[in-house]
């Protein structure tokens, strides 16, 4: 596909701005670029066709099944976009005086009230711009708390071996030492490993529940009790909140703070680098350390972003919560759990789940035996799914399962879609035994074939050079 620069024709133009109706101002020559700005010269229809073609080459939730595990690629209801596009929300400025933004402030306060109720927390900030940013904010709350008490010996954060990679990275960025604890055979936290890791140097524990393999840890109250008795705090990674929102609250499980991916659980747009929102909630004893917008409620101890965060993302999440209501929020969670268990059991008998138990919103397939029998890897299966119009699930995660595929069907998928997906997995199971080479070469009908992943990672071509 040609780039816009390659389609450019000298002298062609597209007038999109009205004539200037004010006196023009000439900038000082010292501020002007020395070389002319090299932009493609195109007509409006050239531009429209180019971006429409890009859209056809992209797979999203609106194109087909997108079972990306641990990322909750939910359908984004159109009502969210309509509400966020209201002029009263889009026409404000973050430095506007408080009296002129009362409606927007009320929307933020209402979103905070609902999210605190859902999570079991007492206060909330919307400053973090993404989930990992929310993690950073939450762990900084823990750090601020211990420092305020003069408890500087607490330098370690405990992280399970099945955790999201951002968890240890976040703790390290906050200046903590990482203590990795093993999972038990059932995929949950090994209590003996946890007890051995706890001590006077424990600052806290980072955990998600349901965990990364899609299992609700039956020992969660014991886990948080042990951490608290050791003097540490419990941080809840909200990546998997979609399985339990409105059913059980992290605050009631014993967690002290939480980040929630509004771009996962609460149906705001996800992917493409943002904008996202990693709302952070906490119990009352941590509230004084929360980042606060100066235009909202004064300054907090830390600031992680300007103003009140990605405001229109919060508006979208608020629209979703209010549209579903008290009955709809838990219904979405239970449907997500139902869909995951239905799909897992429809696939079972071919590719096998890593943990053959009732799962929550997601499950992990272990293709280790399949790979030994056929030589076809989890990567080969994922690439083959593309030929059937299905976005591949998460590959090789969590790391404790070597040939892992993690699927999360979400609550909006129909039984017909899940049956279709299960049939494709069964077809690929048979194909792997009959013609493994065909799967090694997949995808066969995508926009591009299989790239050299190592070369693409080490030498990416992300900039067009006119001299090429």
C-alpha positions, 0 to 999 in steps of 0.5 A: 500500500502506498504512503501518502507521500508516495501518492502526493502530486505537486500542486494538488491541494485540499482547501479545508480552512476558511479564509482568514478573517483577522489580520495576519501576523508575521513571525520573526524569521528566527522562529521559522524553519530553514527548510520548507515543510515537506507535506504530501499534496493531495485532494480531499478524495485522495485522503479519504480513500487512503484512510478508508483503505487503512481501515479495511486493513485493520482488525478491530472489535467492529470487524470481528472476534477479538479474544485478546486475553487479559486486555478486555477488548470490549465493544465500545457502545456508540452512546458513549461517543455521543455523550462525550461529544456534547459541546458542554464537555468538548468545549471546555478548557482546563484553566477555565474558572471553576464556576464555568465548569461545574457540570464537568466537575459534577461528571467527575465527582459522579464517576468517582462516586460510582467507581468507588462503589464498584471497587469498594474504595473511598476516594479516587483520582483520574489523573493517570493516563493509562493502566500502567500509569495507574499502577505507578500512581497506586504504588507511589501511594504505598511508598508515600504512606510508608515514608510518612510513617518513617518506615523506610526499611520497607523496600520490597514489593511482592509480585506473583510469577504470573503477574502482568509484566508491568507490575514488577516494572512499576514497582522498580520504577517506584524504587522498590526491590521485586520479590517474585513468588511462585504459583501453586499447582492450582495456578493461585498464590502459593501461601507458603511462598508468600509467608516466606517472602513477608517480613519487616522489609515488605512494603506491599503486594501487587495482585490481580484477582481473578488472576492472570490465568483466569482463576479467582483465588479462593485464599484471597482474604488470607493473602491480604490478611498475611500482608497486612499483619506483616505491615505491608499494603495490598495493591489491586491490579484492575486489569481483570475487574471485568470478571467481578465488577458489581459482584465482589469488590476489591476493597472487600477482599482486603485491598488498600488501593486499585487502578482500574483500566477505564479503557478495558473494563468500562468500554472506553476505546482501547489500543493505538496508544491511547488515550486511556485512563487508569483511574486509581482508588484507595481507602481513606487512610491513603486518600491524602496522598492521591494526586488532585487537580488544582482546578478540582480539590486542591493539590495532592502529594504527587502529581502524575499528569496535568489537570484532571486526566483524560476527561472525555475518557472518564465521561465515556466510562460514566456513560457506560456505568449509568447506561447499565446501572446497578443491575447491568454492571454485574450482568456484564460480568456474569455474562463475561464469565459465562462466555469464557467457560462456554468457549473453554468447554467447547474447545476442550477435547482438542486444545486443553486448558492449562487449568481444567477448572471453572474459569472467570472471564478468561482462560489459558490453553496449554499447547505444550502437548500439541506442539510435541505431537505436531511441531505446531507451536502456539504462534503457528495456531495464532497466525492461522487464526488470522486466515479465518478472520479472528484476531489472535489471542494473547500468546506466550503469556503468562510465562509460567505456561510455555505454549500458552494462548490466553482467550477472553471472549468478553460479555458482548459476544453471542453464542453463535460467535463462540460456536464459530470460534470453537469450530475454528480451533477444532479445525486447526487442531486437526490441521496441525496433525494433517498438514503442520507445514501449512500452519508453519507458513500461516497466515496465507490470506492476510494483508501481509504474510509472516514477518521476521519477528526478530528483524522487525523488533531489532530494526523497525522501519517506522520513518519514510525517507524521501531519498529511498 
